[in-house]
């Protein structure tokens, strides 16, 4: 083969190499550009992800703050509603107690004189009968007409029943005043049993036999030997009231829907109240009913503001929420609920007998209730 042919081949190969070299350079340049673009995009993407993560954190923070604000708003609304309600109730109770007490004192005072006057008249009649056994026909006729012997015999029962009625009214008025404790805005030594009994007196009309509950609701007291405890008595009485009303409502609901029958035997709707002292510095109050009980789904929400299972107009959902705050926040205690559906519910209140440091009231002082 001639040298010129090799030269031609070499030149052609060199040309091809130059072309390939340029293509390789362009490819490398494009690759570098792609790598740079990829790095830029990756950097932008990472920046965007960081911003999104920061935004998500900020959004979660705002969401948490909003949820906290909403919870605080609900709690504040609950406090305001309950405070307003209790303030109105306190004023109403004070007015009623004052007016009834004045009238009862008037009746009670005059009843003594009326009885004395009546006894004086009876003695005078006996004297007339002793010295003038044979009275004129007109007097004998009147004696027979008014049934004097029965009148004399029944008068003692009559005055006794009126006195009993007056004492009962005085007890109710005393219970109203004790329940509201309008003059007690500070911690004071208090007999817990007195507060429970005052609450039961006020609820007596719902414990007696009614159309909804013909056999009535029996209350079994199992009181321990408790010392006086330092507390806000008026507000603790409100706790007792709320829990007992819920128990009565539950018993009436069970009676209406299921009836109180166990093993084909009728059972009396019952509320058991236990009190005891624990470690000499805590008292326990347990209020137990044999109503329908509470399932776990509802029980977990019992102390939430405005949560209620009652029909519209029959419950505000504030009673147990406020009770929880009174026991836990105001007295530094515990309020818990235990229940097995179908077997009733148990509310356990545990509060210290005295406080080393006072907890600031969560709402209106007791004297404004």
Beta strands, then each sheet from edge to edge (+ up, - down):
strand 1: 188-190
strand 2: 218-222
strand 3: 229-231
strand 4: 261-262
strand 5: 265-266
strand 6: 270-278
strand 7: 282-289
strand 8: 334-339
strand 9: 345-352
sheet 1: 1+ 3-
sheet 2: 2+ 6+ 7- 9+ 8-
sheet 3: 4+ 5-
end
